[in-house]
Amino acid sequence: MPKQPANQYMKGALILTVAAFIVKVLSAVYRVPYQNIVGDIGFYIYQQVYPIYGVGMILATSGFPVIISKLAAEDGTGKREYLAHRMQAAFITLLLVGMGLFSFFFFGANFLSTLMGDEQLTPLIQMSAFLFLLLPFFSIGRGYFQSLGEMTPTAASQVTEQTVRVLIIIMAAIVLTNRGHSLYHVGTGAIAGSIIGGVVGVGILIVYILKRKVYTLFFIKGLSWKKFYKTAQIVLVHGAIFCLSSMLLILFQFVDSFTIYTLLTDSGVEVEKAKALKGIFDRGQPLIQLGTVVASSFSLTLVPIVTAAWMKDNETAIQMRTIQAIKITTVIATGATIGLINIIRPTNIMLFANDRGSSVLSVLALSILFTSFILICIGILQALGHVFVIGKYLFIGLGIKIIGNYIGIPILGTMGAALSTVIGLVVMAVLLIGCLHKRVAILQTIKTMTPSICFAAIGMTLILQLWFYLFSFLEINRLTSLVRSLSGVALGAGAYLWIILKRGLLTEEELSFFPFGNKLNRLNSKRK
């Protein structure tokens, strides 16, 4: 396979980053109108099964395509047969994985729904199982084109899939609720929309495959058992590790799906109330997801640069770029977290019509800060070749989350689940920061930044609380909450950024990674 110019890969990485940002924003935003249509119980029903879809899409978009792209790029013999056999072996492996996962979720749906405490979820779980049948097509198509540095097919597939999915979910919710169908039927329709979106996404990839005649690779004979086994081992082991690192929030949601509702009802909470409480708790997911996307997107653009420096064994560049990523993550994630905590009540009313669960959501908002640290540390560690340690820390965090739920929920209700989430993420973040520090000295940077970050966060909080006090005479409804939330975002972000600039926390180059970086530099009074 011919080598592609480095600038083509950088351009492709940019395309993929933009596409991923669009997809994640769509994935977070659509849940607000969906919850408004189906209510808290309907949202509970959908969110109980959503992690299964989330796992399927991460397998199809993150871990396995990355491994496939590496396999396709490493055709050391220069022979087309070598590439063909690797792609054939990878496809068969993922076909078996997809069929295995489909069988597990489809035929085990009743068992899983019983574990969740709600057997009416069985049809939704069965519907979600079909997504895994698309796994080999997504992974091979995206992985092959990514190996060429051609990210447009992957980007087009992801954005189209998510757009179709969101449109069908919202339309199905509107039509089915208006026709009087049960909320479980509405949830099944939403999951069906996800499957249809996936099929459309695969269709986009097939169009590109037909144009490039990639399918001819699968007609080349000679794949031996030895070649198949070697490739399958690489795909499964390395793919699983890459997938795990992308499943952080999804796996935490999985734990909540199997524990919150059952522990609430076991503690004596009435069934319908327990469903509503879980639905209210799940309001935090789009807020966390959106906050994490915003916080991590800018800093993660530095990861390919760290990878390039590592490939060239340039320790100075690795140190500089890693510190830049940590600084940018700290600034944006802290601002997003403290800002959301300050405006959580009007935001809750603006998005979901009431302020139920605002205290729980304010605790969950802390997840933005620690998840952002986790994601950037994982990205840099992967860029530096430290892959296997990530899975170990992920399981530690999950273990803390599970234990925390079983201890906290019977005592504190959903607040216990929120606290266990934050504690699990804190432990993971500390472990990963410590691991990264062993490779690149970053603790001194974090220590140096902390006073300025705290000063900016406190300043933003004081200004926002004073601003909201001026609104205290207004009636609390969705319209006034909209004004309070949006004005709070603008005022809080402006105040926070102004303090950051005044204290000279970010350099000119670091500010250039932000939108309107040139304008920010002109405002930076500390710039030399």
Residue, then its C-alpha position, 0 to 999 in steps of 0.5 A: m500500500p503506498k505511503q500517504p503524505a504526513n499532511q494528508y494524515m493531519k488533514g484527515a485527522l482534522i476531518l475526523t475530529v470535526a465529524a466526531f465533534i458533530v456526532k457527539v453534540l448531536s448525541a447529547v442534544y437530541r435527548v433533551p427534546y426526547q425527554n420533553i416528549v416522553g417524560d422522565i419515565g419514558f427517558y428512563i426506559y430509553q436510557q436503561v437500554y442506551p448503553i448497549y447501543g453505546v457499546g456497539m457504536i464504540l466498537a464500530t467507531s473507535g477501537f476496531p477501526v483503529i486496529i484495522s487501519k494499522l493492519a491495513a497500513e502495515d503491509g510490509t511485503g508490498k503484496r496485495e495478497y498480504l493486505a487481502h488476507r489481513m482484511q479477510a481475517a479481520f472481517i471474519t473475526l469481527l463477524l464472529v464477534g458481532m454474531g456472538l454479541f448479537s446472540f448474547f443480547f438478543f437471546g439473553a434479553n429477558f435475563l438482562s431485563t430481569l437483572m435490570g428489574d424491569e422485564q418490559l425492557t426485553p423487546l428494547i434489548q432485543m432490538s438493540a442487539f441488531l446493531f452488532l451485526l453491523l460491526p464488521f462492515f463499520s469496522i472494516g470500511r472505516g479502518y481501511f480508508q483511515s489506513l489510507g489517510e482518507m477520513t472523508p468516508t468515515a466522517a460522512s458515515q458517522v455524521t449521516e448515521q447520527t443525523v438519520r438516527v436522531l431524526i427518526i428517534i424524535m419523529a418516532a417519539i412524536v408519532l407513537t406518543n400521539r397515537g397513544h402507544s405505551l412508553y415501552h413501545v416508544g422506546t423500542g421505536a427509538i432503538a429501531g431508529s438507531i438501527i436504521g441510522g446504523v444501516v444508513g451509515v454502513g450504506i455510505l461506506i459501501v458506496y465508497i467501497l464500491k467506488r474504490k473496488v475494495y471488495t475485490l480484496f475479499f476474492i483473493k484466495g490463500l488465507s491460511w489458518k495460521k494467518f487468520y489466527k495471528t490477525a484475529q489475535i491482534v484484532l481482539v486483544h488490541g481492539a478490546i483495549f482501545c475500545l475499553s478506553s473509549m467506553l468510560l462513560i458508557l460502562f458507568q451508565f451500564v452500572d447505573s442501568f443494572t443497579i439504580y432502579t433495582l436498588l431503589t425499589d429494593s429500598g422500598v421506593e414505589v415502582e413508578k417513582a423509582k423509574a421517574l427518579k432514574g429518568i431524572f438522574d439520566r438528565g445529567q448524561p447529555l449535560i455531562q456528554l456535552g460538557t466533556v465534548v467541549a472540554s476535551s475537543f480542543s486539548l485532544t487536537l494536540v494528541p496527534i502532535v504528541t504522537a508525531a513527536w513520539m515517532k521522532d523520539n523528540e522528548t522536548a516536543i513531547q513534554m511541551r505538547t503534553i503540558q499544553a494539552i493538560k493546561i488547556t484541559t484544566v482551563i476549559a474543564t474547570g470552567a465548564t464544570i463550575g459554570l454548569i454547577n452555578i447555572i444547573r437549576p435554571t438549565n434544568i428548568m429550561l431543558f426539562a421543564n422543572d428543577r427536579g434533581s438539580s442537586v444530584l445533577s450539580v454533583l454529576a456535573l463534577s464528572i466533566l472535570f475528571t472525565s476530561f482529565i481521564l480522556i486527555c491522559i488516555g489519549i496521550l498515553q495511547a499516543l506514547g504507546h502505553v496502552f495496556v495500563i489504561g484498562k487496569y485503571l478503568f476496571i478500578g474506577l468501575g469497581i469503585k462505582i459498583i461498590g459505591n452504588y450498592i452502598g450509597i443508593p439505599i442510603l442517599g438514593t440517586m445522590g449516592a449514585a452521583l457520588s459514586t460516579v464522581i469518586g470512581l472518576v476521581v480515583m481514575a483521574v488521579l491514577l492516570i495523571g500519576c501514570l502520565h507523570k512518570r513519563v512526562a512531568i506534569l504535576q508541577t504544571i498542575k500545581t502552578m495552575t491551581p491558584s489561578i484556576c481557583f481564583a477564576a472559578i471563584g470569581m465566576t461563581l461570585i459574578l453569576q450568583l450576584w447576576f442571578y440574585l438580580f433575577s430573583f424577583l422574576e417568576i420561575n418558568r421556562l422562559t425566564s430560566l432560558v434567559r437566566s441560563l443563556s445570560g449566565v453562560a455568556l457572563g460566566a464564560g466571559a468573566y472566567l476567560w477574562i480572569i484567565l487572560k489577566r493572570g496570563l495562564l495560557t501562552e499565545e500558542e496555547l490560546s491559538f488552539f481555541p476558536f478566535g485564538n487571535k482575538l483572545n491573544r489581543l485581549n491577553s494583557k499578560r502577553k509579552 
